[in-house]
Amino acid sequence: MKSAYELAMERLEKQAPTQKLTEAQKAEIAEIDNLAKARVAEKEVFLGGQIAKAKASGDLGEVAALEKQLASELRRIQDDAEEKKERIRRAQ
């Protein structure tokens, strides 16, 4: 007898079958992840330094603006990476 979990997983598989990715697609997705991580690190280092300088000077308005910019750029990088990965997954 199957558990409720197993039955639910079977129904889910029928509705949206699991995609099988080729090794080339997996490599492309891994490369996109690596590039995104590098870009995130670059932004964190660059803007983190500017945030530290603004904190040291006591300019709280500038600190808030830079933190908002950092969050926005990190979100954009992640969204861009997810979009590229999704295009690769759909291209079968």
N, C-alpha and C positions, 0 to 999 in steps of 0.2 A: 504494500500500500504506500502511496506517495504522500509526502507531507504537503501542507498548504503552500509552503515556500516553493517546492518543486513544481507543483501545479501552476503557481503564479509565474514562475520562470518559463515554463513551457508556453503559456499563453502570451507572455511578453515576446518570446522568440518568434512566435507565429505572426504577431502584429508588426514587429520591427526586427527582422533577422539581423544577427550579428554580422558586421562587415569583416571580411577577411582581407587584411592588408598584405601587400607584397613586401618583400624585404626592402625594395627600393623606396616604397612609400614610407615604411617605418624609418628608414634612414633619413628621408627628407623631413619627416616630422621631427625626428631627433635634432636635426640641424636647425630647424626653425626654433625649437625650444632652446637650443644652445645660444643662438643669436639673440633671442629675446632676453635670456638671462644676462648676457653680456651687455645689452643695451640698458637693461634695468640697473645693473651694477654701475655702469657709466653715469647714468642720470643721478643715482643715489650719491655717488662720490662727488660729482660736480655740484649738484644743488645742495648736497649736505654741507659742503664747504662754504657755500654762499649763506646757507642758513646759520651755520656756526658764526660766521663773520657778522651777520645781522644781529644775532643774539648778543654777541660780544659788544656791539655798539649800542645795544639797547633799543633797537628799532623794531618794536613788536609788530607794527603794521607790515613791514618788509618781511619779517619772519612768517607771518600768516600767509602773505601773498606767495612766498617761495614754497611753503609747505603745500599750498593749494596747487601751485604749478607742478610740483613733484608728483602729487597724487594724480593729477590729470594726465601727465605724461606717462606715468606707470600704467594707468588704465588704458591709455591709447596703445601702448606697446603690447600689452596683453591682448587687447581686442584685435589688433592687427595680426598677431601671431595665431590666435584662434581662428580668424578668418582664413588665413593661409592654410592652416592645418585642415580645416573643413573642406576647402577646395581640393586638397590632395585626397581626402577620404572619399569625396564624391566622384573623383576622376578614376573610375575603374573600367 
